[in-house]
Amino acid sequence: MLFQRVKPLDKILETAEKNALRRQLGAFDLTMLGIGAVIGTGIFVLTAVAANKAGPGMMYSFVIAGIVCALTALMYSEIAAMVPVSGSAYTYSYAVLGEMVAWMVGWALVLEYAVAAGAVAVGWSGYANGFLINHGIGLPEFLSSGPFWVEQLKDGAVVHMVDGVTHKGGFNLIAFLLSLLVTFLLVAGTSKSAKVTALLVMIKIVALTAFVALTLPVVQHANFDPMLPNGWGTPLSGVGVLGAAASIFFAYVGFDAVSTAAEETKNPNRNIPIGLIGSLGICTIFYLLVSYGVVGAAGAQPGGDLSQSKEPLAYVLRAIGHPTIGDAVGWAAIIALPSVVLMMIFGQTRILFTMARDGLLPSALTKVHPKHHTPHVVTWLTGIAVSFFAALFPVDILADISNAGTLFAFFTVGIGVMILRKTEPNRPRPFKTPMVWIVGPLSLAGCVLLFFSLGWNPTIKFFCIWAVLGLIVYFMYARRRSNLAPGNEAKA
């Protein structure tokens, strides 16, 4: 049962051609979309989370997470070039591992994309509300943070005190409205979204370049001692270098969203690998330089001021005597982080669109707007869901839950690529993963290591509950409605 109902690659390509999206994105568009999806809350906000878990050792965390993503990107590039259709890891799993595994991957990708979009929106709202507070018009706490029950989940019995009044609820209004605005932009058209994203990407690159240029000259080696205040960490502990790597992994998530745009890409066999590897390579270089600058210029010991900051890069620049540029970096985050929300929602809608096209979700989700040529129904449903994620959860919990779903999907892609090398060795491969029998197992091992380094409570526990819920939905609804189910041959 586990590996039943495999959908042949030729059938996947045939189905995509019958109900295809318009091909309008080139290599530059994809690279910009990839960078836009990657550079965001992970580096602008979660640097503080990494500092609290690993101290200066977070530099190693960036390296570990980057290596795992680089290995995975090589695997993704091979299969994405072979199967240039929407659906990402879901589609690839359907072709190799069967329908049930594909469903579970698609179910997990909701955590990667929709939950990640909510996390980025929350990170953005922290910068935006900080700006409003500096100008005397900040929102009250119950309109800028998650609800009481989420705080209980994190820290025990915690209540919000605002002006002497205890609040047991909250609704992040800024994050909610941002998510709806981005959804509207996506419905307006993919090519318009890509052009806006390219502009925002340039803003982020300029901001990070300025940060690196100002911090590297003032690096003090004393700030690196002790280098590993919490050690390397152990699986399920959620702390130390490995715990920080598992959290900071979120900073790299998004490069695979390029593959979800395969069906809207011109010459995908060439452009998809360029977009995947190019965007990840550029981002990795920036991350290593930025993390070195953060630690060396201001220190990053657990419990310090940096680890508590909601705008760590701006904090570092202010601490070394550049308050104006620090404010400018904050402005860059405010302006540019919406591009990450945009790309995450974009990726989620294309996956749900493909699952609906396969019969596993309601067919209404495959409707394409007659004017804008975008899947508007699924886009609005996804955007509304993301808006509530962003309004009701804090950034660190959202990021770790997103990482759990992502690592599961990455793991299945790696297995699928290696199986295809054995089962279909003669199929044309526009891009071949080098040394696949070394790169593949290392990628799988890295995904497993980071997954268990997230910590049992609440992340892995939530993932297990989500997976069980997914199996229930599959057997009660999706399995009998699938295009590959007995009696549905005409629909297939």
C-alpha positions as CSV (number, residue, x, y, z in Angstrom):
1,M,0.0,0.0,0.0
2,L,2.8,2.4,0.8
3,F,4.2,2.6,-2.7
4,Q,1.0,2.0,-4.7
5,R,-0.4,4.3,-7.4
6,V,2.9,5.6,-8.8
7,K,2.2,8.2,-11.4
8,P,4.6,7.8,-14.3
9,L,6.7,10.8,-15.2
10,D,5.3,10.9,-18.7
11,K,1.8,11.0,-17.4
12,I,2.7,13.9,-15.1
13,L,4.1,15.9,-18.0
14,E,1.0,15.0,-20.1
15,T,-1.4,16.2,-17.3
16,A,0.6,19.5,-16.9
17,E,0.3,20.2,-20.6
18,K,-3.5,19.8,-20.6
19,N,-4.0,22.3,-17.7
20,A,-0.9,24.3,-17.8
21,L,0.0,27.8,-16.5
22,R,1.6,30.4,-18.7
23,R,5.4,30.1,-19.2
24,Q,6.7,33.6,-18.5
25,L,9.7,33.4,-16.2
26,G,13.4,33.4,-17.2
27,A,16.6,32.4,-15.4
28,F,17.0,35.9,-13.9
29,D,13.4,36.0,-12.7
30,L,13.9,32.6,-11.0
31,T,17.1,33.6,-9.3
32,M,15.5,36.8,-8.0
33,L,12.5,34.8,-6.8
34,G,14.8,32.3,-5.1
35,I,16.8,35.1,-3.4
36,G,13.6,36.8,-2.5
37,A,12.3,33.7,-0.9
38,V,15.6,32.9,1.0
39,I,16.8,36.2,2.3
40,G,14.3,37.3,4.9
41,T,13.2,36.6,8.4
42,G,15.9,33.9,8.8
43,I,18.8,36.5,8.6
44,F,17.0,39.7,9.7
45,V,15.2,38.2,12.7
46,L,16.2,34.6,13.6
47,T,19.9,35.6,14.0
48,A,18.8,36.6,17.6
49,V,17.2,33.1,18.1
50,A,20.5,31.4,16.9
51,A,22.6,33.6,19.2
52,N,20.4,32.6,22.2
53,K,20.9,28.9,21.4
54,A,24.5,28.7,20.3
55,G,26.2,32.1,21.0
56,P,29.1,32.8,18.7
57,G,28.9,29.1,17.6
58,M,25.9,30.2,15.5
59,M,28.5,30.7,12.7
60,Y,29.0,27.0,12.6
61,S,25.2,26.7,12.6
62,F,25.0,28.7,9.4
63,V,27.7,26.5,7.8
64,I,25.9,23.3,8.8
65,A,22.5,24.4,7.6
66,G,24.1,25.8,4.4
67,I,25.8,22.5,3.6
68,V,22.6,20.5,4.0
69,C,20.8,22.9,1.8
70,A,23.5,22.9,-0.9
71,L,23.5,19.1,-1.0
72,T,19.7,19.1,-1.3
73,A,19.8,21.8,-4.0
74,L,21.9,19.5,-6.2
75,M,19.4,16.8,-5.8
76,Y,16.4,19.1,-6.4
77,S,18.1,20.5,-9.6
78,E,18.3,17.1,-11.2
79,I,14.6,16.1,-10.8
80,A,13.3,19.6,-11.3
81,A,14.9,19.8,-14.7
82,M,13.6,16.3,-15.6
83,V,10.0,17.2,-14.5
84,P,9.4,20.9,-15.1
85,V,5.9,21.1,-13.7
86,S,4.3,22.6,-10.6
87,G,4.3,20.7,-7.3
88,S,7.9,20.5,-6.2
89,A,8.7,17.6,-3.8
90,Y,5.0,16.4,-4.0
91,T,5.2,15.8,-7.7
92,Y,8.5,14.1,-7.6
93,S,7.4,11.8,-4.8
94,Y,4.2,10.9,-6.8
95,A,6.4,9.8,-9.7
96,V,8.7,7.6,-7.6
97,L,7.3,6.7,-4.2
98,G,3.6,6.5,-4.8
99,E,0.5,8.4,-4.0
100,M,0.4,8.1,-0.2
101,V,4.0,9.2,0.2
102,A,3.3,12.0,-2.2
103,W,0.2,13.1,-0.2
104,M,2.2,13.1,3.0
105,V,4.9,15.2,1.3
106,G,2.3,17.7,0.0
107,W,0.7,17.8,3.5
108,A,4.1,18.5,5.0
109,L,4.8,21.2,2.5
110,V,1.9,23.2,4.0
111,L,4.2,23.6,7.0
112,E,7.1,24.6,4.7
113,Y,5.3,27.3,2.7
114,A,2.1,28.5,4.4
115,V,3.5,28.4,7.9
116,A,6.8,29.9,6.7
117,A,4.9,32.7,5.1
118,G,3.2,33.4,8.4
119,A,6.6,33.3,10.2
120,V,8.0,35.9,7.8
121,A,5.0,38.1,8.2
122,V,5.4,38.0,12.0
123,G,9.1,38.9,11.7
124,W,8.2,41.8,9.4
125,S,5.6,43.1,11.8
126,G,8.2,43.3,14.6
127,Y,10.3,45.7,12.4
128,A,7.2,47.6,11.3
129,N,5.8,48.0,14.8
130,G,9.2,49.1,16.1
131,F,9.2,51.8,13.5
132,L,5.7,52.9,14.6
133,I,6.7,52.9,18.2
134,N,9.7,55.2,17.4
135,H,7.3,57.6,15.9
136,G,4.8,57.4,18.8
137,I,2.1,55.5,17.1
138,G,2.9,51.9,17.9
139,L,0.1,49.4,18.2
140,P,-0.8,48.0,21.7
141,E,0.6,44.6,22.6
142,F,-2.6,42.7,22.1
143,L,-2.6,43.9,18.4
144,S,1.1,43.1,17.8
145,S,1.7,39.7,19.3
146,G,0.2,36.2,19.4
147,P,-2.4,34.9,21.9
148,F,-2.0,33.9,25.5
149,W,-2.2,30.1,24.8
150,V,0.8,30.3,22.5
151,E,2.8,32.0,25.2
152,Q,1.8,29.2,27.6
153,L,3.1,26.7,25.1
154,K,6.4,28.4,24.9
155,D,7.2,29.6,28.4
156,G,4.7,28.2,30.9
157,A,2.0,30.3,32.5
158,V,2.6,33.7,31.0
159,V,0.1,36.6,30.7
160,H,0.3,39.9,28.8
161,M,0.3,43.0,31.0
162,V,-0.6,46.2,29.0
163,D,-1.1,49.4,30.9
164,G,-1.7,47.4,34.1
165,V,-4.4,45.2,32.5
166,T,-3.9,41.5,32.0
167,H,-4.6,40.3,28.5
168,K,-5.2,36.7,27.7
169,G,-5.4,37.1,23.9
170,G,-3.8,38.9,21.1
171,F,-4.0,39.3,17.3
172,N,-1.0,40.5,15.2
173,L,-2.9,42.9,13.1
174,I,0.1,44.1,11.0
175,A,1.1,40.6,10.0
176,F,-2.5,39.8,9.2
177,L,-2.9,42.7,6.8
178,L,0.5,42.2,5.2
179,S,-0.4,38.6,4.3
180,L,-3.7,39.7,2.7
181,L,-1.9,42.4,0.7
182,V,0.6,40.0,-0.7
183,T,-2.2,37.6,-1.6
184,F,-3.9,40.3,-3.7
185,L,-0.6,41.0,-5.5
186,L,-0.2,37.3,-6.4
187,V,-3.7,37.1,-7.8
188,A,-2.8,40.1,-10.0
189,G,-0.2,38.0,-11.9
190,T,3.0,36.0,-11.6
191,S,5.1,38.2,-13.9
192,K,4.1,41.3,-11.9
193,S,5.0,39.6,-8.7
194,A,8.4,38.6,-10.2
195,K,9.2,42.2,-11.1
196,V,8.3,43.5,-7.7
197,T,10.3,40.7,-6.1
198,A,13.4,41.6,-8.1
199,L,13.2,45.2,-6.9
200,L,12.8,44.1,-3.3
201,V,15.7,41.6,-3.6
202,M,18.1,44.4,-4.7
203,I,17.0,46.4,-1.5
204,K,17.9,43.5,0.7
205,I,21.2,42.9,-1.0
206,V,22.2,46.5,-0.6
207,A,21.2,46.4,3.1
208,L,23.2,43.3,3.8
209,T,26.2,44.6,1.9
210,A,26.2,47.8,3.9
211,F,26.0,45.7,7.1
212,V,29.0,43.6,6.1
213,A,31.0,46.6,5.1
214,L,30.5,48.4,8.4
215,T,30.9,45.4,10.8
216,L,33.9,43.5,9.4
217,P,36.4,46.4,10.1
218,V,35.3,46.5,13.8
219,V,35.3,42.8,14.5
220,Q,36.9,42.0,17.9
221,H,38.2,38.5,18.5
222,A,37.3,38.7,22.1
223,N,33.6,38.5,21.1
224,F,34.2,34.9,20.0
225,D,35.1,33.7,23.4
226,P,33.6,31.4,24.6
227,M,32.8,30.1,21.1
228,L,30.5,27.3,22.2
229,P,28.8,28.4,25.4
230,N,26.0,25.7,25.0
231,G,28.2,23.2,23.3
232,W,27.3,21.4,20.1
233,G,24.0,20.2,21.4
234,T,22.3,16.8,21.1
235,P,19.3,15.5,19.1
236,L,16.0,16.5,20.6
237,S,17.6,19.1,22.9
238,G,16.9,22.1,20.7
239,V,20.0,24.0,21.9
240,G,23.7,24.3,21.1
241,V,25.1,24.6,17.6
242,L,22.9,21.8,16.2
243,G,19.7,23.3,17.8
244,A,20.6,26.7,16.3
245,A,21.4,25.1,12.9
246,A,17.9,23.5,13.0
247,S,16.3,26.8,13.7
248,I,18.5,28.9,11.3
249,F,17.8,26.3,8.6
250,F,14.7,28.5,8.1
251,A,17.1,31.2,6.7
252,Y,17.8,29.0,3.7
253,V,14.4,27.6,3.1
254,G,12.9,29.0,0.0
255,F,15.4,28.1,-2.7
256,D,13.2,25.1,-3.5
257,A,10.3,27.4,-4.1
258,V,12.0,28.0,-7.5
259,S,11.0,24.5,-8.5
260,T,7.3,25.2,-7.8
261,A,7.5,27.8,-10.6
262,A,8.8,25.2,-13.1
263,E,5.5,25.1,-15.0
264,E,5.6,28.9,-15.5
265,T,9.3,28.9,-16.6
266,K,10.6,29.4,-20.1
267,N,13.2,26.8,-21.0
268,P,12.9,25.1,-17.6
269,N,15.5,22.4,-18.3
270,R,18.1,25.1,-18.3
271,N,16.7,27.8,-16.1
272,I,15.4,25.8,-13.1
273,P,19.0,24.5,-12.1
274,I,20.3,28.1,-12.6
275,G,17.6,29.5,-10.3
276,L,18.0,26.9,-7.6
277,I,21.8,26.8,-7.3
278,G,22.4,30.5,-8.1
279,S,20.0,31.8,-5.5
280,L,21.3,29.5,-2.8
281,G,24.9,30.2,-3.6
282,I,24.4,34.0,-3.4
283,C,22.5,33.7,-0.1
284,T,25.1,31.4,1.5
285,I,27.9,33.9,0.9
286,F,25.9,36.7,2.4
287,Y,24.9,34.6,5.4
288,L,28.4,33.6,6.3
289,L,29.7,37.2,6.1
290,V,26.7,38.6,8.1
291,S,27.0,36.0,10.9
292,Y,30.7,36.8,11.2
293,G,30.0,40.5,11.4
294,V,27.2,40.0,14.0
295,V,29.3,37.9,16.3
296,G,32.6,39.9,15.9
297,A,31.2,43.4,16.1
298,A,28.7,43.1,18.9
299,G,29.1,39.7,20.6
300,A,26.4,37.0,20.6
301,Q,26.4,35.3,23.9
302,P,23.1,33.5,25.0
303,G,20.9,35.8,27.1
304,G,22.7,39.0,25.9
305,D,21.1,42.0,24.4
306,L,21.5,40.7,20.8
307,S,19.7,37.4,21.6
308,Q,16.7,39.4,22.9
309,S,16.4,41.8,20.0
310,K,13.6,41.6,17.4
311,E,15.7,43.5,14.9
312,P,19.3,42.1,15.5
313,L,21.0,43.5,12.5
314,A,19.8,47.0,13.2
315,Y,20.8,46.6,16.8
316,V,24.4,45.6,15.9
317,L,24.8,48.7,13.7
318,R,23.5,51.0,16.4
319,A,25.8,49.3,19.0
320,I,28.9,50.1,16.9
321,G,27.9,53.7,16.3
322,H,25.9,53.7,13.1
323,P,22.3,54.4,14.3
324,T,21.2,56.1,11.1
325,I,22.3,53.1,8.9
326,G,20.9,50.8,11.5
327,D,17.5,52.5,11.0
328,A,18.0,52.2,7.3
329,V,18.6,48.4,7.6
330,G,15.4,48.3,9.6
331,W,13.7,50.2,6.8
332,A,15.1,47.7,4.2
333,A,13.6,44.8,6.2
334,I,10.3,46.6,6.3
335,I,10.3,47.2,2.6
336,A,11.8,43.9,1.4
337,L,10.5,41.1,3.7
338,P,7.1,41.1,2.0
339,S,8.9,39.5,-1.0
340,V,9.5,36.4,1.1
341,V,5.9,36.2,2.1
342,L,5.0,36.6,-1.5
343,M,7.3,33.7,-2.6
344,M,6.2,31.4,0.2
345,I,2.5,31.9,-0.6
346,F,3.3,31.5,-4.3
347,G,5.0,28.1,-3.7
348,Q,2.1,26.9,-1.5
349,T,-0.6,27.7,-4.1
350,R,1.3,25.9,-6.9
351,I,1.6,22.8,-4.8
352,L,-2.1,22.8,-3.8
353,F,-3.0,23.5,-7.4
354,T,-1.1,20.4,-8.5
355,M,-2.7,18.2,-5.8
356,A,-6.1,19.4,-6.8
357,R,-5.3,18.6,-10.5
358,D,-4.5,15.1,-9.4
359,G,-7.9,14.7,-7.7
360,L,-6.5,14.7,-4.1
361,L,-8.1,18.1,-3.3
362,P,-11.3,19.7,-4.6
363,S,-11.2,20.6,-8.3
364,A,-12.3,24.1,-7.6
365,L,-8.7,24.8,-6.5
366,T,-7.5,24.4,-10.2
367,K,-9.6,27.3,-11.5
368,V,-7.4,29.9,-13.3
369,H,-8.3,33.5,-13.5
370,P,-9.5,34.4,-17.1
371,K,-7.6,37.8,-17.0
372,H,-4.6,37.3,-14.8
373,H,-3.9,33.6,-15.7
374,T,-3.3,32.8,-12.0
375,P,-4.9,30.1,-9.8
376,H,-7.0,32.7,-7.9
377,V,-9.2,30.4,-5.8
378,V,-6.4,28.5,-4.2
379,T,-4.3,31.7,-3.8
380,W,-7.1,33.5,-1.8
381,L,-7.7,30.4,0.4
382,T,-4.0,30.1,1.1
383,G,-3.5,33.8,1.7
384,I,-6.4,33.9,4.2
385,A,-5.0,30.9,6.1
386,V,-1.5,32.4,6.2
387,S,-3.0,35.7,7.5
388,F,-4.4,33.8,10.5
389,F,-1.2,31.9,11.1
390,A,0.7,35.2,11.2
391,A,-1.9,36.8,13.5
392,L,-1.9,34.0,16.1
393,F,1.6,32.5,16.4
394,P,5.1,33.8,17.3
395,V,7.9,33.8,14.8
396,D,10.2,31.2,16.5
397,I,7.5,28.5,16.8
398,L,6.3,29.1,13.2
399,A,9.9,28.9,11.9
400,D,10.7,25.6,13.6
401,I,7.4,24.0,12.6
402,S,8.1,25.1,9.0
403,N,11.6,23.6,9.2
404,A,10.1,20.2,10.3
405,G,7.9,20.0,7.2
406,T,10.7,21.2,4.9
407,L,13.3,18.7,6.1
408,F,10.8,15.8,5.6
409,A,10.1,17.0,2.0
410,F,13.9,17.4,1.3
411,F,14.5,13.9,2.6
412,T,11.9,12.3,0.2
413,V,13.3,14.3,-2.8
414,G,16.8,12.8,-2.1
415,I,15.4,9.3,-2.0
416,G,13.4,9.8,-5.1
417,V,16.4,11.1,-7.2
418,M,18.5,8.0,-6.2
419,I,15.7,5.6,-6.9
420,L,15.2,7.1,-10.4
421,R,18.9,6.7,-11.1
422,K,18.2,2.9,-10.8
423,T,14.8,2.5,-12.2
424,E,15.1,4.9,-15.2
425,P,18.8,5.3,-15.9
426,N,18.2,6.2,-19.6
427,R,15.7,9.0,-19.0
428,P,17.2,12.4,-20.3
429,R,18.7,14.4,-17.4
430,P,19.4,18.0,-18.5
431,F,21.2,18.4,-15.1
432,K,22.8,15.5,-13.3
433,T,23.8,15.6,-9.6
434,P,27.5,15.1,-9.4
435,M,28.6,12.1,-7.3
436,V,25.0,11.3,-6.5
437,W,25.8,8.2,-4.4
438,I,27.9,10.5,-2.1
439,V,25.8,13.7,-2.3
440,G,22.5,11.8,-1.9
441,P,23.2,9.9,1.4
442,L,24.9,13.0,2.9
443,S,21.9,15.1,2.1
444,L,19.6,12.5,3.7
445,A,21.8,12.3,6.8
446,G,21.9,16.1,7.2
447,C,18.1,16.3,6.9
448,V,17.6,13.7,9.6
449,L,20.2,15.3,11.9
450,L,18.6,18.8,11.7
451,F,15.0,17.4,12.0
452,F,15.8,15.7,15.4
453,S,17.8,18.8,16.5
454,L,14.6,20.9,16.4
455,G,13.6,19.5,19.8
456,W,10.6,17.3,20.8
457,N,8.4,20.0,22.3
458,P,6.6,21.6,20.6
459,T,8.1,21.2,17.2
460,I,8.5,17.5,16.5
461,K,5.4,16.7,18.6
462,F,3.3,19.1,16.4
463,F,4.7,17.6,13.3
464,C,3.7,14.1,14.4
465,I,0.2,15.3,15.1
466,W,0.0,17.0,11.8
467,A,1.2,13.8,10.0
468,V,-1.5,11.7,11.7
469,L,-4.1,14.2,10.7
470,G,-2.8,14.1,7.1
471,L,-3.2,10.3,7.0
472,I,-6.8,10.6,8.3
473,V,-7.7,13.1,5.6
474,Y,-6.0,10.9,2.9
475,F,-7.9,7.7,3.7
476,M,-11.2,9.4,4.4
477,Y,-11.2,11.8,1.4
478,A,-8.2,12.0,-1.0
479,R,-7.6,8.3,-1.7
480,R,-11.0,7.5,-3.2
481,R,-11.2,10.8,-5.1
482,S,-7.7,10.5,-6.7
483,N,-7.4,10.4,-10.4
484,L,-5.6,7.1,-10.0
485,A,-8.4,5.5,-7.9
486,P,-10.4,2.6,-9.4
487,G,-13.3,4.0,-11.4
488,N,-11.7,7.4,-11.9
489,E,-9.7,6.4,-15.0
490,A,-11.7,8.8,-17.3
491,K,-10.8,11.7,-15.0
492,A,-7.1,10.7,-15.1
